[in-house]
Amino acid sequence: MSKKHNFGAGPCILPQEVFQQAAAAVLDFNGLSILEVSHRSPDFVAVMDEARASVKKALNVPDGYTVLYLQGGASLAFLISAMNMSGKNKKAGYVNTGAWATKAIKEGKNAGLDVDVIGSSEDKNFNYIPKGYSIGSDLDFLHLTSNNTIFGTQMKDFPSTDVPLVCDMSSDIFSRQINVADFDIIYAGAQKNLGPAGATLFIVKESILGNSTHPNIPTYLDLNTHFKKDSMFNTPPVFPVYTAMLNLRHMLANGGVAEMEKRSQAKADLLYNEIDHNALFAGTTAIEDRSNMNVTFTLTVDSLVDEFNEAWNAAGIVGLKGHRSVGGFRASMYNALEIESVKVLTDLMSDFAQRKG
Ligand SMILES: *Cc1c(COP(=O)(O)O)cnc(C)c1O
């Protein structure tokens, strides 16, 4: 198998050691397969405990917050977060920064909330992060999307407000340091930077639990259900949680989030620098809002698209095609993507320009 460079937007690349350890556990996890082991067995309870504790360690989660692994992806978390944060005004603010935020807004309405979209970049196909919007004090919460996987923008800082913040961090969690205390709920589908698809990570301020004004939250969608059962209310996604635990263990042994942040910045600098100095390519987003995780760009000469596609395919690069709503190309550079892979791409771009320029 020749070396592949996976720039896919999700599910994500994970470290080779993690793939190997996860594969080994499918065959032998203390004598059974990880796939057949009881989730109530002490061996798996220890896995769940470590998977939760490692998130606290990695992100310096303060006391008074709980870490949960649920199912349904970020798509169900849109609804779960809205239902659980429903407060006395039943009113929520949303900043619409792209396709995922738009879906979150829809689920806020499905949760019965009066939804106020206080900022949006829809006017320019979401190529920037809205700023300077005012945050009404009557909002029960404000929903943000830290990184816009499809459009390639990222919030470099978060609004400072007394209104509780809820944030979808699916595609940049563990790639940069954050102050968890600024948020009431953080959630993330595992498959963008944490582990396999099938688990959804929640970091929840315990004081919000049980305070929802929603008239009838289904049992599974009530975060308090999971808090009270130590994230074991029903059968958890055993294999995704196990693999996420391995990945967290690997990350903590390799410098943690501070090191991931440095690596992400180096990878992003390398690629954006090539885009900005190569006449054949152009970035698609506002420079100050550029994502360090998902880099969106286009070819400036349309007639070269097929040839460029052939070139990166031949170099073992995978998943560089842009999302249909943006076009062009998207290089997703999650934690486990090595800078050597980014170098393969930038060398290819610069060779391509030399041959065609
Ligand atoms: C991928 C993604 C989602 C959707 O996640 P699922 O787990 O597939 O539901 C939501 N938000 C963001 C920012 C994403 O990148």
The ligand as a Gaussian input file, in Angstrom:
#p B3LYP/6-31G(d) Opt

LIG

0 1
 C      -19.512000      17.406000      10.562000
 C      -20.103000      18.511000      11.328000
 C      -21.394000      18.417000      11.874000
 C      -22.262000      17.209000      11.676000
 O      -21.790000      16.171000      12.421000
 P      -22.522000      14.747000      12.481000
 O      -21.789000      14.101000      13.604000
 O      -22.305000      14.101000      11.149000
 O      -23.953000      14.980000      12.755000
 C      -21.865000      19.485000      12.590000
 N      -21.120000      20.586000      12.796000
 C      -19.890000      20.713000      12.276000
 C      -19.113000      21.975000      12.531000
 C      -19.335000      19.685000      11.533000
 O      -18.103000      19.797000      11.032000

